[in-house]
Amino acid sequence: MTPPPNGVVLYGPPTSGKSTTTTALHHIDPRFHLLRKLKVGTGRAEEYHLVTAARLNELRQAGRTIAETHRYGNTYAIDRAEIDTMTAAGHIPVAHIGNIPDLRHLVGRDPWLRVLLWVPRQVCEQRSRHRGDADTAARLTAWDETLADLQAHTDDGFFHLRLHTDRISPKQAAGEIAQAFSALTRRPLHQEPPHREDAGAQPAG
């Protein structure tokens, strides 16, 4: 018998809505919390634990890091202890993962609800420019890499959910995810999710 998932992992290209969907999930059920990654580098800090390269190496040597990624000139990793602390507190970790090998490293330890969030390349560019990214070209390169990653490392059954976030709102996407997690765990939500609109949840192409 497959054990229930202890968290949600959101996979998708830049601007696919991982952060906004996570916020919407927390509003639906306050047990959902972002799993903050370790980060060595510059740029956005609000969703990360900023650490020095030396500190990351200490955690790496102690066997605490999972899914170490290098992108945009930065290094990102997940701390195993962060997951344990969150689950012990009754929280449901929501991880953001940018490539399938890292995702497999994460879910290989425990079962997770796997969700693909997708937007077309032109939408990625539009959203990146609209929010004022200084590295839109790098975001588009990451979009290309994500598509190649999907084609090389997954099949149609790999993700539990595949959602186009340019076709549905963050609230609708979060509702789909919360319902799927509740169904797999057989645990009721703390709050009723928004009405499900099946027409908006199409498989990613």
C-alpha positions in Angstrom: 0.0 0.0 0.0 1.4 3.4 -1.0 1.9 5.7 2.0 0.1 9.1 1.8 2.2 12.1 0.6 3.7 14.3 3.2 4.0 17.4 1.0 3.4 19.0 -2.4 6.0 19.6 -5.0 5.3 22.2 -7.7 7.4 21.9 -10.9 7.3 24.3 -13.8 9.2 26.9 -15.8 9.8 30.5 -14.6 6.6 32.5 -14.2 4.4 29.4 -14.1 2.9 30.6 -10.8 4.6 28.5 -8.2 4.7 31.3 -5.6 1.2 32.6 -6.3 -0.2 29.1 -6.2 1.6 28.4 -2.9 0.1 31.6 -1.4 -3.4 30.6 -2.6 -2.9 27.1 -1.1 -2.1 28.6 2.3 -5.3 30.7 2.1 -7.4 27.6 1.3 -5.8 25.6 4.1 -3.3 27.2 6.5 -1.4 23.9 6.9 0.2 24.5 3.5 3.5 26.4 3.9 6.3 27.1 1.5 9.4 25.0 2.0 12.1 27.6 1.9 15.2 26.6 0.1 18.7 27.4 1.1 20.2 30.0 -1.3 23.8 31.1 -1.9 23.9 34.1 -4.1 22.0 37.3 -5.0 18.5 38.4 -6.1 15.2 37.6 -4.4 15.5 36.7 -0.7 12.0 36.6 0.7 11.3 32.9 -0.2 14.7 31.6 0.8 17.1 31.0 3.7 20.2 32.9 2.6 23.4 31.1 3.6 27.1 31.4 2.8 28.8 28.9 0.6 30.7 27.7 3.7 27.5 27.1 5.6 26.0 25.2 2.6 29.1 23.1 2.4 28.8 22.2 6.1 25.2 21.1 5.6 26.2 19.2 2.5 28.9 17.4 4.4 26.5 16.5 7.2 24.1 14.9 4.6 21.4 17.4 5.1 21.0 18.8 1.6 18.7 17.5 -1.1 18.3 18.6 -4.7 21.1 21.1 -5.1 20.6 23.3 -8.1 22.7 25.9 -9.8 20.8 28.6 -11.8 20.9 32.3 -12.5 24.4 32.4 -10.9 23.0 31.1 -7.6 23.1 27.8 -5.7 19.8 26.4 -4.3 19.3 23.4 -2.0 16.7 21.9 0.3 17.5 21.2 3.9 16.2 17.8 5.1 15.9 19.3 8.6 13.5 22.0 7.3 11.1 19.3 6.1 11.3 17.4 9.4 10.6 20.6 11.4 7.6 21.6 9.2 6.0 18.2 9.3 6.5 17.9 13.1 4.7 21.2 13.4 1.7 19.9 11.5 2.5 21.9 8.3 2.3 20.6 4.8 5.5 21.5 2.9 5.1 23.0 -0.6 8.4 22.7 -2.5 9.3 24.5 -5.7 11.5 22.4 -8.0 13.0 23.4 -11.3 14.2 20.1 -12.8 13.1 16.5 -12.8 16.3 14.9 -11.4 16.0 17.2 -8.3 12.4 16.3 -8.0 13.2 12.6 -8.1 15.8 13.1 -5.3 13.2 14.8 -3.2 10.3 12.4 -3.7 12.6 9.4 -3.5 12.8 10.0 0.3 9.1 10.2 0.9 6.0 10.3 -1.3 4.8 13.8 -2.4 1.9 15.0 -4.5 3.6 15.9 -7.8 2.1 18.9 -9.7 3.2 20.4 -13.1 2.4 24.1 -13.5 2.8 25.2 -17.1 2.7 28.3 -19.3 3.6 28.8 -23.0 6.9 30.4 -23.7 5.4 33.7 -24.9 3.4 33.9 -21.7 6.6 33.3 -19.7 8.2 36.2 -21.6 5.2 38.5 -21.1 5.0 37.8 -17.3 8.7 38.2 -16.8 8.8 41.6 -18.5 5.7 42.7 -16.8 7.1 42.0 -13.3 10.3 43.8 -14.2 12.8 41.0 -14.4 16.3 42.1 -15.4 17.1 38.7 -16.7 14.1 37.8 -18.9 16.5 36.1 -21.4 17.8 33.8 -18.7 14.2 33.0 -17.8 13.4 32.0 -21.3 16.5 29.8 -21.4 15.2 28.2 -18.3 11.8 27.7 -19.9 13.5 25.9 -22.8 15.5 23.8 -20.4 12.3 22.9 -18.5 10.6 21.7 -21.7 13.6 19.6 -22.6 13.8 18.2 -19.1 10.1 17.2 -19.2 10.5 15.4 -22.5 13.7 13.6 -21.4 12.7 12.5 -17.9 8.9 12.1 -17.6 6.0 10.3 -19.0 2.3 11.0 -19.0 1.8 9.4 -15.6 4.6 11.0 -13.7 2.5 14.0 -12.4 -0.6 13.7 -10.4 -1.8 17.0 -11.7 -0.9 19.1 -14.8 -2.3 22.6 -14.8 -2.1 25.5 -17.3 -1.8 28.6 -15.1 -2.5 30.9 -18.0 -5.9 29.3 -18.3 -7.0 29.2 -14.6 -6.6 31.5 -11.7 -4.2 30.8 -8.8 -7.3 30.2 -6.6 -8.6 27.6 -9.0 -5.1 25.9 -9.3 -4.8 25.8 -5.6 -8.2 24.3 -5.3 -7.3 21.5 -7.6 -4.1 20.8 -5.7 -5.7 20.9 -2.3 -8.5 18.5 -3.3 -6.0 16.1 -4.8 -3.8 16.2 -1.7 -6.9 15.6 0.5 -8.0 12.7 -1.7 -4.5 11.0 -1.5 -4.2 11.5 2.2 -7.8 10.9 3.1 -7.5 13.9 5.4 -10.2 16.7 5.2 -9.1 20.2 4.4 -9.3 22.7 7.2 -11.4 24.9 4.9 -13.5 24.1 1.9 -11.6 24.8 -1.4 -13.0 26.9 -4.1 -15.4 25.4 -6.6 -13.5 23.1 -9.0 -13.7 24.0 -12.7 -12.6 20.9 -14.6 -12.6 22.7 -17.9 -9.7 24.9 -16.8 -7.4 22.0 -15.9 -6.0 20.7 -19.1 -2.9 18.5 -19.5 0.2 20.5 -20.3 1.4 20.2 -23.8 
